[in-house]
Amino acid sequence: MPNTNSSFSNAMRIKFPIFVIILEVAIIILFGIFVKYDTGNSHPPLSGAFWLYPLFQDVHVMIFVGFGFLMTFLKKYGFSSIGINLLIATLGLQWATLLQGFWHMHSNEIHVGIQSMINADFSTAAVLISFGAVLGRTSPVQMLIVTILEITIFACNEHLVVSILKATDTGASMTIHTFGAYFGLAVAWATYRPGLKNGHENEGSVYHSDIFAMIGTLFLWVFWPSFNSAIAAPGEDQYRAIINTYFALAAGTLTAFATSILVEGRGKLDMVHIQNATLAGGVAVGSCADLNILPFGAMLIGSIAGIISVVGFKYLTPLFASNLKIQDTCGVHNLHGLPGILGGIASIIAAALQINSNLSAAMQAAALACSIGIALVGGVCTGLILRLPFLGELPDQNCYDDSVYWEVPFEDASQESSVGRP
């Protein structure tokens, strides 16, 4: 075992730095050619754009702190959960700035401002969701490749949904959550490991790792109204997005707690459910966040989301692993996929009921279908690329283990307890 670990680490020592440096040099060159400060053609105008900065900071905290800590539940993968999250996000926000900018160029220039920074973070969120599906089974090099490919495909799907289909998806239930979840699941399917079909000794949590993961949950929960309202039109739309998300989260949390106790045989809460399903309401209300669905409508959506998320964790995740050969480490299907679909369906119903006369039920349905279809095809293709031999797939026995990539102070609990403690 140690020899395999050492061999893989030595290969990474060469591949990873070279790949990262080439990527960053290429991005810097592209920024030098295309990217300029937005000096007045922005929407909203630059003079009034600074009010967006607090919302940007909230979203930024969600990306780097919320998502990072949410994935620290694995007992020996905390360094990688937070560290690779940081790696993906920093590459993603740069690449997304370019890819999204190419769709909205002015005189062959990409103008960047706070709005584009928020959009770049949104693109990165989709990749971090996908990362959760393959957490512990991919190398940093593989995740950098996923980031480049997924953001490229994401930008195309987003342009199709927003600019061509004219669908509403202010909180990105479809374009971020549904897309990111099914992209990640498709990658997981394409990179299926038969050797892990019965699980892995490190594929689990301990008491303190679950507490760290709950920190991520709380950061995401508190800042989710900012996420769903950040790109809403200023004024009433943004006001509604904040309020609707606030109540959807609250209602979804209560139903998640209730359902967790209901489905567990001994009538106890499962921390996996509480870490994840309590956020499902924020995901599900996203597509309707800025619409006049009234607080009770938001609470109804949130309540349903909390229930289906817990049910997904309890019954669908094992089914996916055994029957569909999809190993979903973080259960992104239950937190992002199912609630994202619920959000898309809610937007279709809102359009049919003419909550907003500018909405088309057909276009909302097309947006949901496109987000799922493009994500699945793109994810499978990306997964097949990750299987290329020269990328150096992580051996099964070294999955879910920080020591492959990191200098770890204590590699086991007995060593840790014997040093620095009475």
N, C-alpha and C positions, 0 to 999 in steps of 0.2 A: 504493500500500500504506500509506504513512504516514498518508494522509488518512483511510483507513478506520479505522485504529488510533485516531487522534485523535478521530474522530467517535464511535466506540464508547466510548472512555474518558470523553468528555464526558457521554454519556448515562448511564453508570454512576455518574458523580459525583453525579447527582441521584437516580437510582433506588435505588442501594444504601444510602446513609445513611438515606433516608426509610423504606425497607422494614425495615431493621434496627431503627431506633428504634421504629417501630410494633409490631414483633414483641416487643421487649423490654418496652415499656410494657404490652402486653397480658398478657405472662407475669407481670410483677410484680404486676399487678392480680389475676390468678388465684391467684398465690401468697398474696397478702394475704387473699384470701377463704377459701381452702381449706387451705393448708399450715401445719402446726404441727409442733413437735418431738415426736418419739416419747418419751413419758415413762413407759412401763411396759407398754404393750400389744404390744410388739414381739416378733417371733419370729426369732431367739432373744431372750430377755429383755434389756432394756437393760443391766442390771447385768453381764451377761456378754458384751455385744456388742463390747466394745473389742478383743477378740482378732481380730475381723474386719478391723481397720484395716490391719495389714500386708498382708493379701490384697487389700484395696481399693487400697492404694498400688501393688501389683504390677500390678493390672489397669489402674490409672490410667496407669502408665508405658507399658503396652502401647498404650493408646488414643492418647496424645499423642506419645510418642516412637517406639514401634515402628511403628505404622501410618504415622505422618508420614514417617519416614525411609525406610521400605520403598518409598514412592512417589516418591523423589527420583531415580530412575534416568533420567528424561528429561533430556536435556542442557541444555535451556533452560527447565525448568519446576520447578526446585527450590524457589524461593520459594513458588510456588503450592501445590506438593505439601504442604509443611509448614504454610504459612499457612492455606490453605483447610481443611486437616485440623483445625487449631486452631479455625477459625471454625465448622465443622460440629459439632465435638465440644462446644463450649461452648453452642451453641444446643440440640443434641441432648440433653445431660444435663438441661437445665432442662425441655424439653418432655416428655421421657420420664418425669421425676419426676411430672409432672401426669397424663399419659396412663395410666401404670401405676397411679398412685395412685387414679384414678377407679374402677378395678376392685376396690379394697380399702379403701374409705372406712369410717371409723368415726365415726358421728354427724355425717355430712356433712363430715368432716375428713380430710385426707391427712396421715398421720403419717410423717415422714421420719427416717431414721437411717442407719447405715453400710450396712445390708443394702439399703435402697432406693437408696443411692448406687451400690452395686455393680450393681444391676439397671439403673440409668439408664445406666451406662457400657456395659453389655452391649447395651442398645438402640442406643446410639450406634455400637457396633462394626458392627452390621448396615449402617448408613448408610455408614460408612467403607469397608466392603467394596464396596458398590454404587458409591461414588465412584471406586474403582479401575477399574471397567469403563468409565466415561466420562471418566476423567482427561484433562485437556487440551482437552476439547471442550465444556465447560460453563462458564458464568459463575458468579461467587459468588452472584448473586441466584437463578439457577436451582438451585444446590446448596442454598440455604436452603429453597427450595420443596420440593425432594426430601426434605430432612431432616424438615420438618413433615409431609408426606404419608406418607413411609415409616415414621416412628416411629408414626404413628397406626395404620397398617395392621399394623405389626409388633406393637403392643400387643394388637390384636384377635386376631391369629394365635397369639401366645403364650398368651393367655387360653384360646383354643380348645384348644390342644395340652396345656397343663399342667392347667388347671382342669376342662375338660369331658371331653377324651379321657383324661386321667390318664396320659399317656405320660411316660416318663422321658427326660430330655434334659439331664442335669446340666451337661455341657460345651457344650451348645447346638449340636451338629453340625447339627441340623435347623432350629431356630428362629432361629439367628443366621447360621451360615455358609451353609447351603443357601438360606435365605430371602434373605439379603443378596446372594448371588451371582446368583440368578435374577431378583431384583428389578432389579439393576443391568444384567443382560443384556437384560431386557425394555425398560428405559429406553434402552439403547444401540440396540436394534432400532427402537424408535419414533422415535428421533432420528437415524437413519442419515443419513450425509452422503455422497452419491454422489461429491462432489468430492474425497473422501479415500480412494476405493476403492483407489487405487494408492499409498497412504501419504502421508506428509508429511515434508519434509526435517528437521523437528525431532522427529519421532517415533522417537527412538532415544537411545542412551546414549553417554557417553564414559567414559574410564577412571575419572576421579574421581567421576562421578555414580553409577557402579555400586558404588564403595567406600562412598559415603554410604548407598546403599540396603541394602548388606550390614550396616551398623550397625543399621538397623531390623530386619533379619532376626535378628540376634543378641539384641537386646532382647526380641523376641517369643519366640524359642526358649527363652531362659533363664527367662522369667516364665510360660510357658504352663501349667506345672503349677498355678500359682495361679489362672489363668483357669478351668481345668477343675474346680477343687476349691472355688472361692469360695462357691458356693451349695449345695454338698453338705452333707448332714446331718453335724453334728459327730461325731467319733469314727471308727469303722471306715470309713464311707463316704468321708469326706474323706481319710482315710489311703490308701485304695485309689485314689482319684482322682489323688492326687499321684504315687503309684508307677506306676500304669498309664500316665499321661501321660509321665512321665520315660522309661520304656522304649519307648513308642510313638514318641516323638520321636527317640530314639537309633537305633532300627531303621529308621525312615523316612528318616533322614538318610543312612545307609549305602546303602540301595537307591536313593535319589535320585542319589547320586554315581555309583553303578555304572550306572544306566540312562542318565544323562546322557552318559557316555562311549560307551555302547553305541549310542545313537541318532544321535550326531553322526558324520558321515562321516569326519572326520579323527581320530577317537578322542580328542578333547579335551573338557574340561569346558566347559559353557555357564553363564556366571554367572547368566543368567535362571533356569535350573533350580535353581541352588544358593540363590539368594535366596528362592525360593518353595517349591519342592517339599520342601525340608528341614523345612518347617513342617507339611506335609500330615498327618503322623502325629498331631500334636496336635489337628488339626481332626477327623480321622476317629475317634479314640478317644473323643471328647467325649461322645457319647450313652451309651457304656458305661463311662465313666471310673470311676464309683463302684460298678460291679458286680463281682462275684467272678469275673472272667474270667481271673484269674491273669496273672502277668507275660508268660508266653509268648503268651497270647491278645492282650494289648495289643501285643506286638511283631509278631505276625502281622498285625494290623490296620494298624499303622504301616508295616510293610514294603510291604504292598499299596498303601497310600496314596502312598508315595514313588514307586512305579513308575507308577501311573496319572496322577499329577500331571505327571511328566516327559513321558510319552507324550501327555498332553493339550496341553502347551505345544508339543511338536514337531509334532503332526499335527492336533489339533482346532482350535487357535486360527486357523491359516490357513484351514481349512475353514469355520469359522464366518464369517470375514470375507468369503470369496469366494462361498459358496453361501447362507448364511443372512442376510447383510447385518448381521452383529453385529460391531462393532468393539470388541473387548475390550482396552483399553489395557494393563492390568496382568495380564491373564490370570486374572481372579478365578474363572473357571469351573474352572480347573485346580487352584488352591490351595484354594478354598472350596467350589465347587459339587460337583465329582466326589468329593473326600474327604468332604464333608458327606453326600452320598448313600450313600457307603460306610459312614459312621457310622450312618446310619439303618438300612441293611440289617443291619449288625452287631447293632444293638439288637433288630431283629426276630428274628434268629437266636438271640440271647441269651434272648429271651422264649419262643421255641419250645422251647429246651432247658431252660427253667425255671431259668435261672441265678438268677432272683429270682421267687418264686412270685406276687408282686404284679403282674408284668408280663403284658401281653396282646399277643401278636404282632399281632393285628388292630388294636389301638389304636396300636401303634408304626407300623404300615404306614399307617394313616390319618393319623397326625401328619406323616409324611414327605410323603405325597401332598398334604395341606393346605398344608404349608409351601411346596411347589413351586408348586402351583396358585394360591394366593393371591398369592404373590410375582410370578408371571408376569402375572396380571391387573392387580394393583396397579401393577406396573412399566410396563406398556403405557399404562395410564391416566395415570400420572404423566408419562411421556414425551410423550404427546400434549399435556398441559398445558404442558410446557416449550416446545413448538413455537409457542405463541401469540405473535403478532407483537410485542405491546407489551413482552414480556420481553427483547427485544433479543438474538437469537441471535448468538453470536460468529461472525464471518466465517471461512470455511475457512482463508484464508491466515494468520489470526492465532491459529490453534489451536497448542497446545503451546508457547506463548511467554509468558514472565513479563512482558515489557515492556508488555503490554496492561493489566496491573493494577498493576504495581509500578515503582517507581523502581529501575532496574537499573544498578549501577555500571559494568559493562562488558557491552556487548551482543554482542561477538564475541571470539573467541579472539585475533585479531591485535591488537585494541586492548588486551586484558588483558595480553598478553605484552610490550607496548611500554611499559607503565606500571608502575613499581615493581619491575621485574626487570632485571637486566643483559642 
